[in-house]
Amino acid sequence: MIYNKLLNIAKESIYPISLYARQIAGTVVLFLIARYLTIYDFGLFSSYKNIAAYCFVLANLNYNDYILVSTKAEPTKVRQKTALFLIHAILLGVSYCLISNCCPLENHFLFMLVVARTFFDGVFFSLILPYFQATKKFTTIGWINVFYAVGISIIAIISFIFKLSLVKFLILNIILGLTNFIQCSYYIKIDYLGVILKIKKYVQLLDKKIWGYIGSSITVNLYTPLPALFVSTMLPKEQAALFFAGYTIATIPSLLINAQNQKVTPLLIKANVDEIKRIMKKNLIFIVSITGLMLLLMAIFGKLVLVLFYGQKYYENAYLILLMLMLGNILYGIAANYSIHITASGNQAVKIPMQIELIICSISTLFLFSKFGIYGAATSVLITMIYMVIRYKNFSDNWLKQKG
């Protein structure tokens, strides 16, 4: 009986565990390849990776949520819309590869490989998720995530041991992603050819509600990656390597912040004003305490951590960037505490104008501080996060005041 209980707990936990596994595996991959790639190559890869991720924003403007809600989680309809959006994402990827040949990139072939890896590594997983949600097969998608995380970790280890070139590393990742793509498509029974032949019929499945998801997603995705995109496109790759070395470590606490907020959000939905204030205060103290402690540790051991993780003394120069971005992460955690209350209270729409303000703030500060390079980008992050805290906190406090 105890065995059965443990087995059930394991099954229920496999999906959230798998999300952490993928995030950790992705971080491990970066740490390992940074230890043997030249600083220029690591900066080039990090830059192309961020450019590709930014471009693929158009492939999933909250479409995964739209698929699930608009179909009322009916598996057949979910499968149909999933196929449509996957084809859309593939066409976008092909378009980016073709357009890149007209852009002043240092290595067009490498960029195309990064685009393919980005599709298999992120876009595909997010678009097939609604099917597993609709069929409640979280254990299945959990194991798919775990196996993929193990796979990319093994590839990174092999690349590190044999000092494989960046091109070979990417090709191995693409082979793994393509294998996963074929297996999942077969499992879900997605008929890509059937959708292509009857594309007009499938496009008609879309309704006007999709614009709400698109609008909300666009505003978020326009300001969050701007500093990284500025570094990726406007600065020397050696500088980009430093920025992303600090950025990768600094964003690790966001895993904890997001997981904590996912637990707290349901508690806020049906709570009264006093309970909401108590829950938010407790959550805020927890987030600030943990992220503040991590900032303190990085202030003391940051240089050692950078050299240990990336294997080259050059990355000590990312120390100040690391601290600035970790401070930005604390501010993000504070803003997120108020953000989940706005969502839970049914006021998601009010975020759109505030997010537009954040876009303007991010662009303006990047313009003002651009001459300071990566430090200007980090400063832009800090100022934008401070503004986010102020706007979200003010709305949340006013709402609670009116309801109280």
Disulfide bonds with the S-S distance in Angstrom:
none
